[in-house]
């Protein structure tokens, strides 16, 4: 199978998992866009010469989303987790993106394994479910099993939990010094998860409504953090979380200003292709093969959803 065939097969497997919902993303279909500004800390430019890490305010768009590829998924539904956060930086000479979710890790380390994983999930659902393929895959892939079985608490707010960029990237500063990092986006103040009895009484769009209510009272803030790789950390395998003891550096602060107007939300979201491989000078991809795979799958997914 060629790489192009592999990427097409991955996209087909995602559609087989979540169904065909014309005009919507095949995963993280339901989301909301917030405009704001990112301001880097003085520490950031010591690690990378990237334009958005030099300290000048940079316009950003943030898309908070639910995991499912079904647009009608309720915000408190188990299929809404892990929640997603995609970020678009508008730079002087282009754009750059971060794509993250609320689970510290990815289920697999390679696009080939991702295909087997998705095909197993797709086969285990539908009218005649058969879990044999998924069970066999999970038996040999403990990270994928952990991803499916680990608790994924429901937050009170999209801005009340941490999001993890599970792929590693390599920062380079003006001196040519390099450092592998993984992103983490942290709340200004961590919040306890919602309880089941609370979630049972939520509206379908509770988290979007809650976010709008918070923003109506003033700006909100999130921190962009870089977890630094240490000796022995695997930078090519996004399914393995790095130790929490690793040093972390606060790269800057996102100031969330306002939701995009309702009449611009869907159109703007569908025109955006967030892509973790869209990188500025001073940041490059690591050896993680999922970075290139995500780039191609996301590009193909945008073309397909806009043609349906």
C-alpha positions in Angstrom: 0.0 0.0 0.0 1.4 3.4 -1.0 1.4 6.3 1.4 -1.4 8.0 -0.5 -3.5 4.8 -0.4 -2.8 4.5 3.3 -4.0 8.1 4.0 -7.2 7.5 1.9 -7.8 4.2 3.8 -7.4 6.1 7.1 -9.9 8.7 6.1 -12.3 6.0 4.9 -12.0 4.3 8.3 -12.8 7.5 10.1 -16.0 7.9 8.0 -16.9 4.3 8.7 -16.5 5.0 12.4 -18.5 8.2 12.6 -20.7 8.2 9.5 -21.0 10.7 6.7 -22.1 14.2 7.8 -21.8 16.4 4.8 -19.9 19.7 5.4 -18.6 18.7 8.8 -15.2 17.4 10.0 -14.9 13.6 10.0 -13.7 13.9 13.7 -14.2 16.7 16.1 -17.2 17.7 14.1 -18.8 20.0 16.7 -16.8 23.0 17.7 -16.7 26.7 18.5 -14.3 29.4 17.5 -12.9 32.1 19.8 -10.7 35.0 18.7 -7.9 36.3 20.8 -4.2 37.2 21.2 -1.1 35.2 22.1 1.8 36.9 23.9 5.0 35.0 24.4 7.1 35.1 27.6 10.7 36.3 27.6 11.8 32.7 28.1 10.1 31.5 24.9 12.6 33.2 22.5 15.5 31.6 24.3 14.2 28.3 23.0 13.0 29.2 19.5 13.3 31.9 17.0 9.8 31.3 15.7 7.9 34.6 15.0 5.1 34.0 17.5 7.6 33.3 20.3 9.4 36.7 20.3 7.0 38.6 22.6 4.9 40.6 20.2 1.1 40.1 20.4 0.0 37.6 17.8 -3.7 37.2 16.6 -5.0 33.7 17.2 -8.2 31.7 16.6 -8.9 28.8 19.0 -11.4 26.0 18.2 -12.7 24.1 21.1 -14.4 20.8 20.0 -15.9 17.5 21.0 -14.1 14.3 19.9 -16.9 12.7 18.0 -17.4 13.0 14.3 -21.2 13.3 14.9 -22.2 17.0 14.9 -25.1 16.4 17.2 -23.0 14.9 20.0 -24.0 16.4 23.3 -21.2 18.2 25.2 -21.5 15.9 28.1 -21.7 12.7 26.1 -18.8 10.2 26.7 -18.1 10.4 22.9 -17.3 14.1 23.3 -14.1 13.2 25.1 -11.2 13.6 24.6 -12.0 17.3 23.9 -10.1 19.1 21.3 -8.3 22.4 21.0 -6.9 23.6 17.7 -5.0 26.9 17.5 -4.2 29.1 14.5 -1.5 31.7 14.9 -1.6 34.5 12.2 2.1 35.4 11.7 3.7 38.2 9.8 4.7 35.8 7.0 1.9 33.2 7.1 0.2 31.0 9.7 1.1 28.2 12.1 -1.1 25.7 14.0 -1.2 23.6 17.1 -3.6 20.6 17.4 -4.2 19.2 20.8 -6.7 17.1 22.8 -7.5 16.5 26.5 -5.8 13.1 26.8 -2.0 12.9 27.4 -1.2 10.6 24.6 -2.3 9.2 21.2 -3.6 5.6 20.9 -0.9 4.4 18.4 2.5 5.4 17.2 2.3 4.9 13.4 -0.2 5.5 10.7 -0.3 1.8 9.9 -1.4 0.9 13.4 -3.8 3.8 13.4 -5.5 2.2 10.3 -5.9 -1.2 12.1 -7.2 0.6 15.2 -9.8 2.6 13.3 -10.9 -0.4 11.2 -11.3 -2.4 14.4 -13.4 0.3 16.0 -15.5 0.6 12.8 -16.1 -3.1 12.6 -17.1 -3.3 16.3 -20.0 -0.9 15.7 -22.8 -0.7 13.1 -25.7 -3.1 12.5 -23.6 -6.3 12.7 -20.9 -5.5 15.2 -17.8 -7.7 15.3 -15.2 -6.9 17.9 -12.7 -9.6 17.0 -10.4 -7.4 15.0 -10.4 -4.7 17.7 -9.9 -7.1 20.5 -6.9 -8.7 18.7 -5.4 -5.3 18.1 -5.8 -4.1 21.7 -4.2 -7.3 23.0 -0.9 -6.3 21.4 -1.2 -2.5 21.8 -1.5 -1.5 25.5 -1.4 2.2 24.8 -4.4 1.9 22.5 -6.3 -0.1 25.1 -5.4 2.5 27.7 -6.6 5.3 25.4 -10.0 3.6 25.1 -10.4 2.6 28.7 -8.9 5.4 30.7 -11.3 7.7 32.5 -12.0 10.9 30.5 -13.7 13.3 32.9 -16.3 15.8 31.6 -15.1 19.4 32.3 -17.3 22.2 33.6 -15.8 24.4 30.9 -13.7 24.1 27.8 -11.2 26.5 29.5 -11.1 24.4 32.7 -8.9 21.5 31.6 -5.5 20.9 30.0 -4.9 19.9 26.4 -1.9 18.0 25.1 -0.1 18.2 21.8 0.9 14.6 21.6 3.5 14.9 18.8 7.0 16.2 19.5 8.5 19.1 17.7 12.0 20.5 17.6 12.7 24.1 18.6 15.7 25.9 17.4 16.9 29.3 18.7 19.1 32.0 17.1 22.2 30.2 18.3 21.3 27.0 16.5 20.6 25.1 19.8 17.8 22.5 19.4 15.4 21.1 21.9 12.6 18.6 21.4 9.3 19.6 23.1 5.7 18.7 23.4 3.0 21.3 23.8 0.5 21.5 26.7 -2.2 24.2 27.0 -3.2 24.8 30.6 -6.1 26.6 32.2 -5.5 29.7 34.2 -7.0 27.9 37.1 -7.6 24.1 37.0 -11.1 23.0 37.8 -12.6 19.8 39.1 -14.5 17.7 36.6 -18.3 17.8 36.5 -20.2 15.1 38.3 -22.6 12.7 36.5 -25.7 14.2 38.1 -24.7 17.6 36.9 -24.0 16.4 33.4 -27.4 14.6 33.3 -29.1 18.0 33.5 -27.0 19.8 30.9 -28.2 21.2 27.6 -26.8 19.7 24.5 -24.5 22.7 23.9 -23.7 23.3 27.6 -20.0 23.9 27.1 -20.5 26.3 24.3 -23.1 28.2 26.3 -20.9 28.2 29.4 -17.9 29.6 27.3 -20.1 32.4 25.9 -21.2 33.3 29.4 -17.7 33.5 30.7 -16.5 35.6 27.8 -19.4 38.0 28.3 -17.9 38.8 31.7 -14.4 39.5 30.4 -11.2 38.0 28.8 -10.2 34.5 29.6 -6.6 33.1 29.7 -4.8 29.9 28.9 -1.1 29.1 29.1 1.0 27.6 26.4 3.6 25.3 27.9 6.5 23.3 26.4 7.4 20.1 28.1 11.1 19.5 27.3 12.4 16.1 26.2 15.1 14.6 28.4 17.6 11.8 27.7 15.7 8.5 27.0 12.4 10.1 26.0 10.9 8.8 22.8 10.2 11.8 20.5 9.0 9.6 17.7 6.1 7.8 19.5 3.1 10.0 20.5 1.4 7.1 22.3 3.9 7.3 25.2 3.6 10.2 27.6 6.8 11.8 28.8 7.4 11.7 32.6 5.7 14.5 34.5 9.0 15.2 36.1 10.4 16.7 32.9 11.1 20.4 33.0 8.4 22.6 31.5 8.6 26.1 30.2 5.8 28.6 29.9 5.9 29.9 26.4 3.2 32.5 26.7 -0.4 33.3 27.4 -3.5 33.2 25.2 -6.0 36.0 25.9 -9.4 34.8 24.7 -11.5 37.8 23.7 -14.8 36.8 22.1 -16.7 34.1 20.2 -17.0 34.6 16.5 -20.6 35.7 15.7 -23.0 32.9 15.2 -23.5 33.7 11.5 -19.8 33.3 10.9 -19.1 30.2 13.1 -19.8 27.3 10.8 -18.6 28.9 7.6 -15.3 30.0 9.2 -14.8 26.6 10.8 -15.3 24.7 7.6 -12.8 26.9 5.8 -10.1 26.2 8.4 -7.7 23.4 8.0 -5.7 23.2 11.3 -2.6 21.2 10.6 0.2 20.4 13.1 2.8 20.2 10.2 2.2 23.9 9.3 5.4 25.2 11.0 7.3 28.5 11.0 11.1 28.9 10.9 12.4 28.0 14.3 10.2 24.9 14.7 10.4 21.7 12.8 8.8 18.3 12.9 10.4 15.5 14.9 10.8 11.9 13.6 7.2 11.1 14.7 5.5 9.6 11.6 2.1 10.7 12.7 2.9 14.4 12.0 3.1 13.8 8.3 0.2 11.4 8.4 -2.0 13.9 10.2 -1.0 16.6 7.7 -2.1 14.5 4.7 -5.2 13.1 6.3 -6.4 16.6 7.4 -5.8 18.0 3.9 -7.7 15.1 2.3 -10.5 15.4 4.8 -11.0 19.1 4.1 -11.2 18.4 0.3 -13.6 15.6 0.9 -15.9 17.5 3.3 -16.1 20.5 1.0 -17.0 18.2 -1.9 -19.8 16.3 -0.2 
